[in-house]
Structures are given as C-alpha cells and as structure tokens.
C-alpha cells in the first residue's frame, strides 16, 4: 500500500481530502478528470441496495478499469444525449472499516441532489460508497468503488458518475 505506515488519523484525513476532491470534480463539471481518482486496474459499480444485498455483481454502471471510466466520460461528451444537469454531493464522514496491506476499506454515506438546466433541484440519489483505497505516492486512489443506492429505482438520467 505505502512504504510509510500512516496513523488512523492521517488515513482519515487523506481519504476525506480524496473524497472532497472527487466530489468537487464531478460537481464542478470536470468529469474528464474523474478517472484520475482511480487506480489503473479498478472497479466502479453503481447498484441498488437490494441488488448489493443479493450479491449481484453487475450494476447500472460497471467498469473494471480506468480505461473503461475514460470511455464512459468520452461517451458522455461525444455520443450520449441527455438533458443538461449538474450534481451537488453531500458526504458523511468516511468510516474506515479495515486497513491491510491490500488497501483501506472505507464506507461513506452520500446524498446527491441534481440541478436541471431550468434550475429545478431534487434529491437524485442517496446511499453509501463502499470503497477500497490504496495510497500511492502520498495520494489516496480508489481501487474499488461500489455505489450502493438506497432506492430500488434509479432515474434513467444517470449520466454523470456518482
């Protein structure tokens, strides 16, 4: 994970800063930089709480490499047609569940509001991030992010990453 052991407090702050930068990237509409928050070999899945509890691996969004994340963003910018929208993330405190040589397992509650082109704002999604971070060169990167949405239904306008 890293050559220098970090204290629990240092890990908490490192991950909290990484999460703040991640959500700021999406919320500030800089999605082209979003894949940079992940390791080369990573997993990103958006699913529902019911599907997660049932152990279903596939999700509404699924990517198992940074290249797939980059393709997703390219499709958003070049191929997909969707109503202009933006997000605002609200995050709970990261809960560090386990620290091992393989990474740092973290769970964080989230809520995302969606702001439409006409100014309408609504709660878009709530749930939890189930993450595995690794520390590389002093930076916390996502090796895995499972976005577990509380609702059984997800709006078909799920265009931007959560």
N, C-alpha and C positions, 0 to 999 in steps of 0.2 A: 504494500500500500504506500508507505512512505519510509524513507530511511530514518527519520527523526520521530520518535513517539510524541504524540500530542496529548495534552491533558483533555479531560472530558469538556472542560470549559472552552479550550481552544477549538476542539472539534465542533462544539455547538456554534460558536461564533463563525467559524469557517463555513459551515453548512448554512447558517442563517444568511450570511452575506451572499453565498452562491444562489440561494433561493430568491433573495431580493433582486439580484441581478437578472436571474431567469425571468421572473415575472415582469420586471421593468422592460426587458427586451420585448416580450410579447405585447405588453400593454402600450408600449411606445411605438408599436407597429414596425419593429425592426426584426421581423420574422426571419429574414435572411441570415441573421446571426444566431438564431435559436439552436441549430445543430451544434454550435461550438460549445454548448454546455454539456455535451455528451462525449463519452469515450468513442473511439473508432468502432469497436465491437460493443454494441449496446442493445438494450431492449426498451422500447416505448410502446405501451399499450394503453388505450382508453377503453374501459369496460364499465359494466354496471355492478352494483354491489351483489345482486343475485347471481350474476354470471361468475363473478370472482369467488363467491362462497361455494358455488357448484364446481369450481375448478376448471372452468372453461378457459383455455389459453388464448384463443383468438379474441379480438375485440373490435370495436367500432373503428379504431385506428390501430394499426400494427406496423411496427418497424423493428428490424433486428440488426440495424447497422446505421452508422452516421450517414452513409450514402443514401439509404432509404429516407432518412429525415430530410436530407438535402433535396431529394426528388420530390418529396411532399411539398416543400416550400416552392420549388420550381413550378410545380403544377398549380399551386395557389396563384402564383404571379403570372403564369403564362396560359394555362389551359382551362382552369376551373372558372365558372361564372357564378358568383354569389353576391348577394346584396352587401354593400359596404358596411362594415361593422368593426367595432373595437371592443376590447375587454378591459376590465379592471379586476385584478386578483386581490383577494384578501386572504392572508395566510395566518394560521395558528402558529404556535411555537413548534419548531422541529423537535420531535421526541426521538432521541437516539435510543434504539432498541438493542443494538448489538454492535460491538466493534471486534473485528477479526482481521487476520492477515489478508482476507479476500475483500474487505471493504467495511463500510459503515452502513448499517441498516437503519433507516430513518422513516418515521411516519409523521405526516403533517396534514392537518385538516385544511381545506381550502373552500372558498366560495368565489365564484366568478360572476360578475354582472356583465351584461352585454349592452353596448350602446350602439343603437342603429343610426343610420345616416340621418333620419328625421329627428334624432335626439331622444327617441324613446329608450328608456333604460329598464331592464328587467333582470331578475336573477336568472342566470343561464345554467349554472351547474354548481353543485356542492358535493363534497366528498372528502376523499383523503388521497394523498400521494403515498404510495409505498415504494420507497426508494432504496437503492444501494449506491452509495457514493464511494469513489476512490479518490485518494489525494495524489495528485501528480504535480510535481514542481511547485508545491505550495498552494495548489488550487484544487478545490473540490469539484469533481466531474461526475456526472450521472453515468453509471454503468447500467442502471435499470431504473425505469420509472413506470410504475403501474398506476394509472389514474383511475381510481375506483369511484365512480359517480354514484351518489345516493339514490337517484331516481331510476326507476325501471325504464323510463323513456328518455331518449336524448333527442334534442332538436336536430332536425336534418340539416340545419345551418352550421353544424360543427365543421367549421372551415379552418379556423386558426388552432394552433396547438393549445392545449390546456396546460 
